[in-house]
Amino acid sequence: MVSVPGGEFVMGFADQDSQGYNDERPQHPVTVPSFFMGRYPVTVETWPLGTRLTRRSLSAPRVQAHRS
């Protein structure tokens, strides 16, 4: 695990910018707290091994992206 420092950034597209979708407006400030992230990627093939080694459930929550 590696530590990712928190910080602030501006998220979204400015109204006058021709790129981006409507759900990416308005541009606004976002504050993200510090967090930890795994150093190495986990693939579909290695996920079952990791769950067995840590004795965790094999299922993972599904995240669904959408565009308006």
Contacts in CASP RR format, 6 or more apart in sequence:
PFRMAT RR
TARGET T0000
AUTHOR 0000-0000-0000
METHOD contacts of the structure
MODEL  1
MVSVPGGEFVMGFADQDSQGYNDERPQHPVTVPSFFMGRYPVTVETWPLG
TRLTRRSLSAPRVQAHRS
1 36 0 8 1.000
1 37 0 8 1.000
1 38 0 8 1.000
1 39 0 8 1.000
2 36 0 8 1.000
2 37 0 8 1.000
2 38 0 8 1.000
2 39 0 8 1.000
3 34 0 8 1.000
3 35 0 8 1.000
3 36 0 8 1.000
4 34 0 8 1.000
4 35 0 8 1.000
4 36 0 8 1.000
4 37 0 8 1.000
5 34 0 8 1.000
6 31 0 8 1.000
6 32 0 8 1.000
6 33 0 8 1.000
6 34 0 8 1.000
6 35 0 8 1.000
7 31 0 8 1.000
7 32 0 8 1.000
8 29 0 8 1.000
8 30 0 8 1.000
8 31 0 8 1.000
8 32 0 8 1.000
9 29 0 8 1.000
9 30 0 8 1.000
9 32 0 8 1.000
10 27 0 8 1.000
10 28 0 8 1.000
10 29 0 8 1.000
10 30 0 8 1.000
11 27 0 8 1.000
11 28 0 8 1.000
11 29 0 8 1.000
11 30 0 8 1.000
12 24 0 8 1.000
12 25 0 8 1.000
12 26 0 8 1.000
12 27 0 8 1.000
12 28 0 8 1.000
13 19 0 8 1.000
13 20 0 8 1.000
13 24 0 8 1.000
13 25 0 8 1.000
13 27 0 8 1.000
14 25 0 8 1.000
14 27 0 8 1.000
15 25 0 8 1.000
15 26 0 8 1.000
15 27 0 8 1.000
21 67 0 8 1.000
21 68 0 8 1.000
22 68 0 8 1.000
23 67 0 8 1.000
23 68 0 8 1.000
42 50 0 8 1.000
47 58 0 8 1.000
47 60 0 8 1.000
48 58 0 8 1.000
50 56 0 8 1.000
51 57 0 8 1.000
51 58 0 8 1.000
END
